[in-house]
Amino acid sequence: MPDQDGPLIGIDLGTTYCAVATIDPHGRPSCLQNGDGDLTTPSVVYFEEKGPAIVGKEALKAGLSDPEHMVDLVKREMGKEFYHKPIRDKKLPPSAISGVILHRLIEDAQASVGPFKRAVVTVPAYFNEPRRKATIDAAHMAGLEQVELLNEPTAAALAFGFEMGAFTEKAEISQVQTKIPGQFHLLVYDLGGGTFDVTLMRIKDRHFQALVCDGDVQLGGKDWDMRLVKDAIQAFHAEFELNLAEDAEVMADLTQQVEDLKRTLSQRERSTLRLNYQGKKLNGDITRDHFRSITADLLGRTRLTCELVMMEAKMDWDKMDAILLVGGSSRMPMVHDMLVDLTGIEPSRTVSPDLAVAQGAALYAQMLWGSEESTEITEKVRQKKLLAKITDVNSHSMGVVGWDRKTNRRKVSVIIPKNTPIPHSNSKVFRTKSTGQSKIFFQIVEGESHSPEDCALIGECRLVGLPKNLPADWPVTITFAYRRDGRIFVEAAVKGSEPFQLEIDRNQKISDAELEDWASELIGDFNADNGFKDRGASGAEDPDVSKSRAALPPSKITTANVSKKTPPKKG
């Protein structure tokens, strides 16, 4: 019998494109076709005035003529309160928009493999904790009851390891000739449409261990595109003294053209942009060398990140066994040439840059939820548990905000440094200042600066209801921890009592109740006047969003969100 929770699913929720994978009857990770027959789905949503929201290829088409009501690159805004512009006069949380995208991905996948209630969803390694929480919120909103996060470079490393035999009984990847005997070192260079990650991995005896990670959640292929857009605007203005940027439809068409041109320049030495505005036409030849010259600083930022990762690891390039390119933008020849120049290693083409992350996520699902036995032969292969281990690292230091008596300023005290293997916990002892003190407040942040203003605020911890009549200077131990998926939880223990959960008033400005309202508003089947209805395209049962949170395992964290903004009333 198949596993009662359905097929094993991995989802690459990308900035510009998404993919969904499962484990096929032969035990291989395989990406699923969407409703359009494609293996990837554009991460774009178009909100019509009336009727269902459109996701994917058709949303891109609709956005060419009406870009004001199209949402793209929402992944870059995860963790924020609202998307940067209102859509149809509504302020939408990025997590809710991502939930709409995920709902479409889930619908299409269920049409192929049947219903499922759990999945592995990937995130950039450099995502901080609020962005990770927002991703889980989006998955719950889309109807998933159990969600596991996995860093994208780690997922790609799993897909690479699978192809190289790392999951076999002999763990063949560690049997090949390596620079360091018995240890295979892999640098994952992940340049997606909107984010960039570099992770140094060590693979040994089926253990995939991230050693160091770094990245930039505001750097990706779209930034290369925008350099071409800016170049075209300047050329057209120089020729005709007209500003293409004043026309939204012209800009939408230009943006699509440069994305296609970037792909062409990965195969050919030159291509052409065709510009047409107010009766004026300009055909501009763009060469690969010109493209490289106007984006040299962007490429340089990725090179510097690679160098910083190796410096942090205290490792020389002559100890590296392979370079893995991930993300569609890593296909640009300039990326290949830079990495060869930097490392002296020819990058591996073992896995697809577009599909490897989803495939690795499916393998992780098999590691987590695969079964030891099954009565059906095909399911026995499909659901067989993979015996391997993953260890990731935290991409940002976690700290608490305190007071520096020497400078008389607020200062961050680091509790768990960046690139610590996770899960991991550290404790800090606070002491009561006065007899009978009933509460302790402090802020948790992520970042590498000692200045709280330069770090990301996670939230305020509120330890209330301390035992009565505690003397001054009484110890209170606070334990800070990262789960294996990079999420934070906190526990407290007062000397002489058992540990108990600690409430966090998160800086995330959307509550669980509000998120469920957004799920009903954006995904549910309501009055068409709202402009949002269930797509109903796949014929699969609609996920029961209202029950999804109740089914979640209990958390160590209690969130107390304080937003007073609510979705528009229905009807």
Secondary structure, DSSP 8 states (H G I E B T S, - for coil): ---TT-S-EEEE--SSEEEEEEE-TTS-EEE---TTS-S-EE--EE--SSS--EESHHHHHHHHH-GGGEE--GGGGTTSSS-SS-BTTB---HHHHHHHHHHHHHHHHHHHH---SEEEEEE-TT--HHHHHHHHHHHHHTT-SEEEEEEHHHHHHHHHHHHTTTTSTT-GGGTS--SBTTBEEEEEEEE-SS-EEEEEEEEETTEEEEEEEEEETT-SHHHHHHHHHHHHHHHHHHHHS--GGG-HHHHHHHHHHHHHHHHHHTTSSEEEEEEEETTEEEEEEEEHHHHHHHTHHHHHHHHHHHHHHHHHHT--GGG--EEEEESGGGGSHHHHHHHHHHHS---B-SS-TTTHHHHHHHHHHHHHH-BS--SSHHHHHHTB----EEEEE-SS-EEEEEEETTTTEEEEEEEE-TT-EESEEEEEEEE-SSTT--EEEEEEEESS-SSGGGSEEEEEEEEE---TT--TT-EEEEEEEE-TTS-EEEEEEETTS--EEEEEEES----HHHHHHHHHHHTS---GGGS------S------HHHHTTTS---SEEE------------
